[in-house]
């Protein structure tokens, strides 16, 4: 199922949970942190469950970063726009007006093994391999 709205709004692909937004250079320096900014009243925060300080994947032209989400309560950004910290813009090699993709981070499957070990369970060799593989 796909739903598209005009070019100034979010373009959402529901099947793949990919959210496409237009980038706006808002000139925020975040001291080497990858940060993404969206409007607090954006459908992105409500329909996709993105919350402040959520870590998300941001993709552009084959490059990707993990960024921390922050929201704005002003008209700095329009609906369907996102801002990136200067560091994130450099790492993705994006410019004002580009379309970026925002996606939830996938859960780390081996975390269950780590929790099991913390609670005294014995782990198999396979479990250890899952924990350390990249």
N, C-alpha and C positions, 0 to 999 in steps of 0.2 A: 504494500500500500504506500503510495507516494502522495504527498500534498505539496503544492507549490503556490506561493503567493508572489506579489510583485517584487521587483528587484531590490526594493528598499526594506524588505522584510526577510525574516528567516526562511530559508529553503530547507525543508526537513525531509530526510529519507528515513521513514520509520523502520523499515526492515533492518537496516544496518546501523541504526542509531547514529548516523552521521548528521551533524548539524553544520550547515554552511552559513557563514556570516560574512558580511563585508567589513573589511578592516578599516579602521580610522586611526590615523596617527594622533595620539593625544599627548605625546611628549612627556611621558612619565618615566623618570629614572628610578629604578628599583634596586640599585646596588647589586648588580649581577644576578638578580632573580628573574626567572621567567614568570611573568604575571599576565593574566588576561582579565579584562574588565568588560562587564556587560551591565545593562540596565537592570536594576532590581525587579522592575515590573515586566521584564522580558518573558515571553513564553518559554524561552530556554530555561529559565530558573524554575518555572512552574511545571511545565509539561515533562521536562526531562529530569527534574529532581536535582539540578545543579544547585549547590548551596555555597555560601561564602567559605573560602579556604579549601574547597574541594580541589583535588588535583585532577587535571584533565589532559588528554592528548590534544595537541594542536598540530595540524598537518598543513603543509603547503608545498605543492610541486615535488613530492617525494621526500621532503624534509619533514622531520617531526620533533617536537619537544614535549616535555611534560611541564605544564604551567599551573600555578595556583590561581584559582578564580577569586576575583573580588567584584563587588557590585558598586554601581554609582546611583545616587539618588537625584540626579540633575539631568538637564538636557544636553550634557556633554556628549552623550551618545544617543543616536536615534534607534528606534526599534529595528532589529536586524543588523545592527552594527556591533562590533567588538573593538576594543582597544587592546594593544599589547604594550608591555613595558619596552623601553628602548632596547634592552638586552635581548628580549625575545624576538623583536623585529630583526635584529642583526643576525641572530642564530638561524632564523627561518629565511632570511634574505627576502623579506616582504616590504611592500611599500603601501602607502595610503591608497585605498580603493581595491586592493587585491581581495579575493575571496579565499577565506581560510576555512578549514574543517575542524570542528571541535567534537570530541568524542569522549565518552566515559572511559576511564582506565579499566582494563579487565582485571578481575580479582586474581591474585597470585595463588595458583592452585597448590603450591607446596606449603602454604602457610598452615594448612591443617596438620601437616607432618610436624612442623615446628611447634605448634600448640600441643600436639600429642607428646612430643619429647619433653616439653616443659612440665607436663603433668605426669611424667614418669613412665610413659609407654616405651616399649622397645621398638626401634625402627628397623625396617629391612634395608638391605643394600640399595634397593630400588628407591626407597623413600629418601635416603641420603643423596642419591644421584639427582633426584628431582629438586631437592633443596639447593644443591650447588650448581646445577646446569644454568647456562645463560640463554 
